[in-house]
């Protein structure tokens, strides 16, 4: 049984996709042990509660400095002893110590086809605003392992989404969620639960 902790900052639509995947059986042998948010007002916490999942808030605003927050955040993670940490719209830089301890056991969903429109400053609507400003015809989403860089870890899976002439950032964001994010994040978790994902020489290999 793959025990996961999901970290999320906002509404939690990707969290809901994971909850639904576990409930419907498209994600097998997986338990969502805990949901952690840095935002006490995040709707994701309500989604977790409605599904009977432990939900906690660890906010940087409630600690005297970043080091104290990092310690508290790591302690909350380690209470659960997860097999996998899933960043589902989590807008907080992880402590380097956590990344090292859980090497190749932390995944993130990013709303573009990495390496396009990723890295520092690219999150939420900003990603889609940049894609439209550049005039790209295809965008999408990427699931990748987390390393100590910003969106630089090994790529597990990507899915392309067409950009339309009349798109706004909000419309494009919604389409990328519906056609890519909500599909590939549960799919990747299921592959990991089935032992079908491994990293060799910085690249992800998927087995049947």
C-alpha positions as CSV (number, residue, x, y, z in Angstrom):
1,X,0.0,0.0,0.0
2,X,1.5,3.3,-1.1
3,X,1.0,5.9,1.7
4,X,1.0,9.5,0.4
5,X,0.9,13.0,1.8
6,X,-0.5,15.6,-0.5
7,X,0.6,19.2,-0.1
8,X,-1.6,22.0,-1.5
9,X,-2.0,25.7,-1.2
10,X,-5.3,26.5,-2.8
11,X,-8.6,25.1,-4.0
12,X,-7.3,21.5,-4.3
13,X,-8.7,20.4,-7.7
14,X,-5.7,18.2,-8.2
15,X,-6.2,16.8,-4.7
16,X,-9.8,16.1,-5.7
17,X,-8.6,14.2,-8.8
18,X,-6.4,12.0,-6.5
19,X,-9.3,11.5,-4.0
20,X,-11.6,10.5,-6.8
21,X,-9.0,8.2,-8.4
22,X,-8.5,6.3,-5.1
23,X,-12.2,6.1,-4.5
24,X,-13.0,4.9,-8.1
25,X,-10.1,2.4,-8.3
26,X,-8.1,4.1,-11.1
27,X,-5.4,4.6,-8.4
28,X,-4.8,1.2,-6.7
29,X,-3.0,0.2,-3.5
30,X,-2.8,3.8,-2.4
31,X,-3.9,5.6,0.7
32,X,-4.0,9.4,1.2
33,X,-2.7,9.6,4.8
34,X,-2.6,13.3,5.2
35,X,-3.2,16.6,3.4
36,X,-1.0,19.6,4.4
37,X,-1.6,23.2,3.4
38,X,0.4,26.3,4.1
39,X,-2.9,28.3,3.8
40,X,-5.4,28.1,6.6
41,X,-8.2,29.2,4.2
42,X,-7.4,26.7,1.5
43,X,-10.5,24.9,0.2
44,X,-8.3,21.9,-0.2
45,X,-8.5,21.4,3.6
46,X,-12.3,21.2,3.3
47,X,-12.0,18.7,0.4
48,X,-9.8,16.5,2.6
49,X,-12.1,16.7,5.6
50,X,-15.1,15.8,3.4
51,X,-13.2,12.7,2.3
52,X,-12.3,11.7,5.8
53,X,-8.6,12.5,5.4
54,X,-6.5,14.1,8.1
55,X,-5.9,17.7,7.1
56,X,-3.5,20.2,8.8
57,X,-2.2,23.7,8.1
58,X,1.5,24.5,8.6
59,X,1.8,28.2,7.7
60,X,5.1,30.2,7.4
61,X,3.2,33.1,8.8
62,X,2.8,31.3,12.2
63,X,6.6,30.9,12.8
64,X,9.3,33.4,13.7
65,X,11.5,32.5,10.7
66,X,11.8,30.2,7.8
67,X,14.0,27.8,9.7
68,X,11.3,27.3,12.3
69,X,8.7,26.7,9.7
70,X,10.9,24.2,7.9
71,X,11.3,22.2,11.1
72,X,7.6,22.2,11.8
73,X,6.7,21.2,8.2
74,X,9.2,18.4,8.2
75,X,8.0,17.1,11.5
76,X,4.4,17.1,10.2
77,X,5.6,15.1,7.1
78,X,7.6,12.7,9.2
79,X,4.8,11.9,11.6
80,X,3.1,10.2,8.7
81,X,6.2,8.4,7.3
82,X,4.9,8.6,3.7
83,X,6.1,6.5,0.8
84,X,5.4,9.4,-1.5
85,X,4.9,13.2,-1.2
86,X,2.7,14.8,-3.8
87,X,2.8,18.5,-4.5
88,X,-0.5,19.4,-6.0
89,X,-0.3,23.2,-6.3
90,X,1.9,23.8,-3.3
91,X,3.4,27.3,-3.5
92,X,6.1,26.8,-0.9
93,X,9.8,26.0,-1.4
94,X,10.6,22.7,0.3
95,X,13.4,22.4,2.7
96,X,16.5,21.0,1.0
97,X,16.9,18.5,3.8
98,X,13.4,17.1,3.0
99,X,14.2,16.8,-0.7
100,X,17.4,14.9,0.1
101,X,15.7,12.6,2.5
102,X,12.9,11.8,0.1
103,X,14.9,11.7,-3.1
104,X,12.8,10.4,-6.0
105,X,9.8,10.2,-3.6
106,X,8.4,13.7,-4.1
107,X,6.4,14.5,-7.2
108,X,5.0,17.8,-8.5
109,X,2.4,18.8,-11.1
110,X,3.3,21.9,-13.2
111,X,0.9,23.5,-15.7
112,X,3.2,23.6,-18.7
113,X,5.3,21.4,-20.8
114,X,8.6,21.7,-19.0
115,X,11.1,23.2,-19.8
116,X,8.8,25.9,-21.2
117,X,7.3,28.4,-18.7
118,X,8.7,26.9,-15.5
119,X,11.1,27.9,-12.8
120,X,11.1,30.9,-10.5
121,X,8.0,33.1,-10.9
122,X,6.0,30.6,-13.0
123,X,3.0,29.4,-11.1
124,X,-0.8,29.6,-11.3
125,X,-2.2,32.0,-13.9
126,X,1.3,33.4,-14.6
127,X,2.2,30.3,-16.5
128,X,-0.8,30.6,-18.8
129,X,-0.3,34.4,-19.2
130,X,3.3,33.7,-20.4
131,X,2.2,31.0,-22.8
132,X,-0.4,33.2,-24.4
133,X,2.0,36.2,-24.5
134,X,4.5,34.0,-26.4
135,X,1.9,32.8,-28.8
136,X,2.5,29.1,-28.4
137,X,0.1,26.7,-30.1
138,X,0.6,23.8,-27.7
139,X,0.9,23.9,-23.9
140,X,0.1,21.2,-21.3
141,X,1.1,19.8,-18.0
142,X,4.1,17.9,-16.5
143,X,4.5,15.6,-13.6
144,X,8.1,15.4,-12.4
145,X,10.2,14.3,-9.4
146,X,11.3,17.2,-7.2
147,X,15.0,17.9,-6.8
148,X,16.7,21.0,-5.3
149,X,16.2,23.1,-8.4
150,X,13.0,24.8,-9.5
151,X,11.0,22.5,-11.8
152,X,14.3,20.7,-12.8
153,X,13.7,17.2,-11.5
154,X,13.3,14.1,-13.8
155,X,10.1,14.2,-15.9
156,X,7.7,11.3,-15.3
157,X,4.9,12.2,-17.7
158,X,3.6,15.1,-19.9
159,X,0.4,15.7,-21.7
160,X,-0.2,18.3,-24.4
161,X,-3.2,20.7,-24.7
162,X,-4.0,22.8,-27.7
163,X,-4.1,26.6,-27.3
164,X,-7.0,28.4,-29.0
165,X,-7.1,31.8,-30.6
166,X,-9.7,33.2,-28.2
167,X,-8.1,31.8,-25.0
168,X,-7.8,33.9,-21.9
169,X,-5.4,32.8,-19.1
170,X,-8.4,31.6,-17.1
171,X,-9.9,29.6,-19.9
172,X,-6.5,28.0,-20.8
173,X,-5.9,27.2,-17.1
174,X,-9.2,25.4,-16.9
175,X,-8.6,23.4,-20.1
176,X,-5.0,22.4,-19.0
177,X,-6.5,21.2,-15.7
178,X,-9.3,19.2,-17.3
179,X,-7.4,17.8,-20.2
180,X,-4.0,17.2,-18.6
181,X,-3.4,17.8,-14.9
182,X,-6.4,15.9,-13.5
183,X,-5.5,12.9,-15.8
184,X,-1.7,12.5,-15.5
185,X,-1.2,13.2,-11.8
186,X,-3.5,10.3,-10.7
187,X,-2.0,8.2,-13.5
188,X,1.6,8.8,-12.3
189,X,0.6,8.0,-8.7
190,X,-0.9,4.7,-9.8
191,X,2.2,3.9,-11.8
192,X,4.4,4.6,-8.7
193,X,2.1,2.5,-6.5
194,X,2.5,-0.4,-9.0
195,X,6.3,-0.1,-8.9
196,X,6.4,0.9,-12.6
197,X,8.5,4.1,-12.2
198,X,12.3,4.2,-11.7
199,X,15.0,6.8,-12.1
200,X,18.2,6.0,-13.9
201,X,20.9,8.5,-14.7
202,X,18.6,11.4,-14.1
203,X,15.8,10.1,-16.4
204,X,12.6,8.4,-15.6
205,X,11.9,4.9,-17.1
206,X,8.4,3.5,-17.1
207,X,7.7,-0.2,-17.2
208,X,4.6,-1.9,-18.4
